[in-house]
């Protein structure tokens, strides 16, 4: 943790459209991702939620440095499709994009995280390739990216 940044690994989330306000703790150690959200309403306000987020982060960092945190603590990504996954393939999603004039464009998007921790995505147009072909291209792109 950086001494000059008391909020290392902590980000503020304010999404007025869905009423979400709070602090998100997210960081990665030895290939394992850790995270938790601290809602302002659940913790009695913005400053209390931030204090709880900092405590959680500090405890988790200390355990991670000692190697005491189990890999399963937050390694649920890429283990299988989530209940809300409609494509049936982890990391492949059907995207709807609307232009300013209201025209709708559909894409199949593949997403993955590189070995350096960078997020990557690629989209394939349903209009250009057809729905099945765009889906297969997205699946193949993700498989190739993950090796």
C-alpha contacts under 8 A as a table, 3 or more apart, distances in Angstrom:
res1	aa1	res2	aa2	distance
1	X	5	X	7.84
1	X	8	X	6.50
2	X	5	X	5.40
2	X	6	X	7.39
2	X	8	X	6.74
3	X	6	X	6.65
5	X	8	X	5.45
6	X	54	X	7.98
7	X	10	X	5.14
7	X	11	X	7.51
7	X	54	X	7.11
9	X	25	X	5.61
9	X	26	X	5.24
9	X	27	X	5.48
9	X	57	X	7.59
10	X	23	X	6.50
10	X	24	X	5.51
10	X	25	X	4.50
10	X	26	X	6.33
10	X	53	X	7.34
10	X	54	X	7.60
11	X	23	X	5.63
11	X	24	X	5.16
11	X	25	X	6.58
11	X	26	X	7.98
12	X	21	X	7.77
12	X	22	X	6.03
12	X	23	X	4.67
12	X	24	X	6.28
13	X	20	X	7.05
13	X	21	X	5.56
13	X	22	X	5.40
13	X	23	X	5.85
13	X	24	X	6.80
14	X	19	X	7.75
14	X	20	X	5.74
14	X	21	X	4.47
14	X	22	X	6.62
15	X	18	X	5.83
15	X	19	X	5.88
15	X	20	X	4.97
15	X	21	X	6.30
16	X	19	X	4.80
16	X	20	X	6.32
16	X	21	X	7.61
17	X	20	X	7.91
20	X	39	X	7.44
21	X	39	X	5.94
21	X	40	X	5.89
21	X	41	X	7.82
22	X	37	X	6.99
22	X	38	X	5.46
22	X	39	X	4.23
22	X	40	X	4.87
22	X	46	X	6.61
22	X	49	X	6.69
22	X	50	X	7.75
23	X	37	X	5.83
23	X	38	X	5.10
23	X	39	X	6.49
23	X	40	X	7.72
23	X	49	X	6.67
23	X	50	X	6.12
23	X	53	X	6.64
24	X	35	X	7.11
24	X	36	X	5.93
24	X	37	X	4.46
24	X	38	X	6.26
24	X	53	X	7.37
25	X	34	X	7.64
25	X	35	X	5.06
25	X	36	X	5.30
25	X	37	X	6.26
25	X	38	X	7.99
25	X	53	X	6.36
25	X	57	X	6.61
26	X	33	X	7.26
26	X	34	X	5.62
26	X	35	X	4.35
26	X	36	X	6.91
27	X	33	X	5.88
27	X	34	X	5.49
27	X	35	X	6.67
28	X	31	X	6.21
28	X	32	X	5.39
28	X	33	X	4.28
28	X	34	X	5.95
29	X	32	X	5.33
29	X	33	X	6.58
29	X	34	X	8.00
29	X	64	X	6.95
32	X	71	X	6.26
32	X	74	X	6.80
32	X	75	X	5.93
33	X	74	X	5.68
33	X	75	X	6.17
34	X	73	X	7.15
34	X	74	X	5.31
34	X	75	X	7.84
35	X	74	X	7.14
37	X	53	X	7.75
38	X	42	X	7.38
38	X	43	X	7.19
38	X	49	X	5.56
38	X	50	X	7.43
38	X	52	X	7.27
38	X	53	X	6.18
39	X	42	X	5.27
39	X	43	X	6.32
39	X	46	X	7.99
39	X	49	X	6.27
40	X	43	X	5.38
40	X	44	X	5.95
40	X	45	X	4.51
40	X	46	X	4.92
40	X	47	X	7.99
40	X	48	X	7.44
40	X	49	X	5.37
41	X	44	X	5.48
41	X	45	X	5.92
42	X	45	X	7.80
42	X	49	X	7.81
43	X	46	X	7.83
43	X	48	X	5.82
43	X	49	X	5.09
43	X	52	X	7.82
44	X	48	X	6.04
44	X	49	X	7.00
45	X	48	X	5.53
45	X	49	X	6.16
46	X	49	X	5.21
46	X	50	X	6.18
47	X	50	X	5.08
47	X	51	X	6.24
48	X	51	X	5.06
48	X	52	X	6.27
49	X	52	X	5.15
49	X	53	X	6.12
50	X	53	X	4.98
50	X	54	X	6.14
51	X	54	X	5.15
51	X	55	X	6.22
52	X	55	X	5.05
52	X	56	X	6.10
53	X	56	X	5.12
53	X	57	X	6.09
54	X	57	X	5.07
54	X	58	X	6.04
55	X	58	X	5.18
55	X	59	X	6.12
56	X	59	X	5.25
56	X	60	X	6.09
57	X	60	X	5.15
57	X	61	X	5.96
58	X	61	X	5.14
58	X	62	X	6.13
59	X	62	X	5.26
59	X	63	X	6.30
60	X	63	X	5.11
60	X	64	X	5.97
60	X	69	X	7.53
61	X	64	X	4.97
61	X	65	X	6.04
62	X	65	X	5.24
62	X	66	X	6.40
63	X	66	X	5.12
63	X	67	X	6.08
63	X	68	X	5.02
63	X	69	X	5.59
64	X	67	X	4.86
64	X	68	X	5.89
64	X	69	X	5.32
65	X	68	X	7.63
66	X	69	X	7.95
67	X	70	X	7.82
69	X	73	X	6.90
70	X	73	X	5.58
71	X	74	X	7.00
71	X	75	X	6.34
72	X	75	X	5.15
72	X	76	X	7.14
74	X	77	X	7.77
76	X	79	X	5.82
77	X	80	X	7.75
78	X	81	X	7.54
78	X	90	X	6.17
78	X	91	X	7.62
80	X	89	X	7.78
80	X	90	X	6.12
81	X	84	X	7.89
81	X	85	X	5.70
81	X	88	X	6.07
81	X	89	X	6.16
81	X	90	X	5.12
82	X	85	X	5.17
82	X	90	X	7.83
85	X	88	X	6.02
85	X	89	X	7.53
85	X	90	X	7.50
85	X	93	X	7.95
86	X	93	X	7.67
87	X	90	X	7.90
87	X	92	X	6.61
87	X	93	X	6.25
87	X	94	X	7.35
89	X	92	X	5.64
89	X	139	X	7.57
91	X	109	X	7.97
91	X	110	X	5.61
91	X	111	X	5.13
91	X	112	X	6.46
91	X	142	X	7.42
92	X	108	X	6.84
92	X	109	X	5.55
92	X	110	X	4.54
92	X	111	X	6.50
92	X	135	X	7.90
92	X	138	X	6.58
92	X	139	X	6.50
92	X	142	X	7.82
93	X	108	X	5.68
93	X	109	X	5.20
93	X	110	X	6.59
94	X	106	X	7.03
94	X	107	X	5.75
94	X	108	X	4.52
94	X	109	X	6.18
95	X	106	X	5.60
95	X	107	X	5.03
95	X	108	X	5.98
95	X	109	X	6.68
96	X	104	X	6.66
96	X	105	X	5.77
96	X	106	X	4.68
96	X	107	X	6.54
97	X	104	X	5.76
97	X	105	X	5.14
97	X	106	X	6.30
97	X	107	X	7.97
98	X	101	X	7.85
98	X	102	X	5.56
98	X	103	X	5.50
98	X	104	X	4.55
98	X	105	X	6.21
99	X	102	X	5.23
99	X	103	X	5.32
99	X	104	X	6.57
99	X	105	X	7.91
100	X	103	X	7.44
105	X	125	X	7.71
105	X	126	X	7.70
105	X	127	X	7.34
106	X	125	X	6.26
106	X	126	X	5.52
106	X	127	X	7.08
107	X	123	X	5.94
107	X	124	X	5.28
107	X	125	X	4.51
107	X	126	X	5.28
107	X	134	X	7.24
108	X	123	X	5.60
108	X	124	X	5.27
108	X	125	X	6.66
108	X	126	X	7.05
108	X	131	X	7.94
108	X	134	X	5.86
108	X	135	X	5.46
108	X	138	X	6.10
109	X	121	X	6.66
109	X	122	X	5.59
109	X	123	X	4.28
109	X	124	X	6.38
109	X	135	X	7.98
109	X	138	X	5.89
110	X	121	X	5.49
110	X	122	X	5.42
110	X	123	X	6.46
110	X	138	X	5.01
110	X	139	X	6.62
110	X	141	X	6.85
110	X	142	X	5.66
111	X	119	X	7.28
111	X	120	X	5.59
111	X	121	X	4.27
111	X	122	X	6.67
111	X	142	X	6.63
112	X	119	X	5.97
112	X	120	X	5.46
112	X	121	X	6.59
112	X	142	X	6.77
112	X	145	X	7.54
112	X	146	X	7.40
113	X	116	X	7.82
113	X	117	X	5.63
113	X	118	X	5.40
113	X	119	X	4.53
113	X	120	X	6.01
114	X	117	X	5.19
114	X	118	X	5.23
114	X	119	X	6.47
114	X	120	X	7.17
114	X	145	X	7.95
114	X	146	X	7.66
115	X	118	X	7.42
122	X	138	X	7.32
122	X	141	X	7.80
123	X	138	X	6.94
124	X	128	X	7.99
124	X	129	X	7.36
124	X	134	X	5.18
124	X	135	X	7.59
124	X	137	X	7.04
124	X	138	X	6.58
125	X	128	X	5.24
125	X	129	X	6.01
125	X	130	X	7.43
125	X	134	X	6.20
126	X	129	X	5.27
126	X	130	X	4.53
126	X	131	X	4.83
126	X	133	X	7.87
126	X	134	X	5.68
127	X	130	X	5.72
127	X	131	X	7.69
129	X	132	X	7.98
129	X	133	X	5.66
129	X	134	X	5.44
130	X	133	X	5.50
130	X	134	X	5.93
131	X	134	X	5.33
131	X	135	X	6.16
132	X	135	X	5.12
132	X	136	X	6.19
133	X	136	X	5.09
133	X	137	X	6.08
134	X	137	X	5.08
134	X	138	X	6.21
135	X	138	X	5.18
135	X	139	X	6.27
136	X	139	X	5.07
136	X	140	X	6.09
137	X	140	X	5.10
137	X	141	X	6.03
138	X	141	X	5.10
138	X	142	X	6.27
139	X	142	X	5.30
139	X	143	X	6.24
140	X	143	X	5.08
140	X	144	X	6.09
141	X	144	X	5.22
141	X	145	X	6.08
142	X	145	X	5.04
142	X	146	X	6.18
143	X	146	X	5.32
143	X	147	X	6.25
144	X	147	X	5.09
